[in-house]
């Protein structure tokens, strides 16, 4: 079970995970890799962290989408 970050409302986290899964599914369907999905969100620097794992890519994208504005700019 995936835990939401402390600063995110549970409902927002689950909705964002669903959206991230949809995006990753489209990238996968088009022959892409988790690194491609991360790159679509400007998160290519996290490709090593995902290490080719779709579930990790989904979680990284969801965390980035839910991050407070102050953390997104960093």
FENGISUL-V958314 format. One record per residue. N is the residue number from 1. RES is the residue in three letters. PHI is phi in whole degrees, -180 to 180 (none if undefined). PSI is psi in whole degrees, -180 to 180 (none if undefined). Layout:
[[N/RES/PHI/PSI] [N/RES/PHI/PSI]]
//
This chain:
[[1/UNK/none/131] [2/UNK/-84/135] [3/UNK/-97/139] [4/UNK/-80/150] [5/UNK/-59/152] [6/UNK/-60/-29] [7/UNK/-87/5] [8/UNK/-116/135] [9/UNK/-63/141] [10/UNK/-58/-43] [11/UNK/-65/-43] [12/UNK/-61/-42] [13/UNK/-61/-46] [14/UNK/-67/-38] [15/UNK/-66/-41] [16/UNK/-68/-39] [17/UNK/-60/-42] [18/UNK/-62/-42] [19/UNK/-65/-45] [20/UNK/-62/-38] [21/UNK/-64/-42] [22/UNK/-61/-45] [23/UNK/-63/-45] [24/UNK/-64/-36] [25/UNK/-64/-39] [26/UNK/-66/-42] [27/UNK/-64/-44] [28/UNK/-61/-45] [29/UNK/-59/-34] [30/UNK/-85/7] [31/UNK/90/12] [32/UNK/-85/173] [33/UNK/-113/168] [34/UNK/-54/-36] [35/UNK/-63/-33] [36/UNK/-68/-40] [37/UNK/-64/-43] [38/UNK/-63/-40] [39/UNK/-63/-33] [40/UNK/-64/-24] [41/UNK/-102/9] [42/UNK/73/26] [43/UNK/-114/28] [44/UNK/-57/-28] [45/UNK/-66/-14] [46/UNK/-98/7] [47/UNK/-60/-38] [48/UNK/-66/-37] [49/UNK/-65/-37] [50/UNK/-74/-30] [51/UNK/50/42] [52/UNK/76/10] [53/UNK/-100/118] [54/UNK/-63/-39] [55/UNK/-65/-36] [56/UNK/-68/-39] [57/UNK/-62/-43] [58/UNK/-60/-45] [59/UNK/-66/-40] [60/UNK/-64/-42] [61/UNK/-65/-44] [62/UNK/-63/-43] [63/UNK/-61/-42] [64/UNK/-65/-39] [65/UNK/-70/-30] [66/UNK/-92/-8] [67/UNK/-63/144] [68/UNK/-61/152] [69/UNK/-54/-36] [70/UNK/-64/-32] [71/UNK/-83/-29] [72/UNK/-67/-36] [73/UNK/-71/-21] [74/UNK/-74/none]]
//
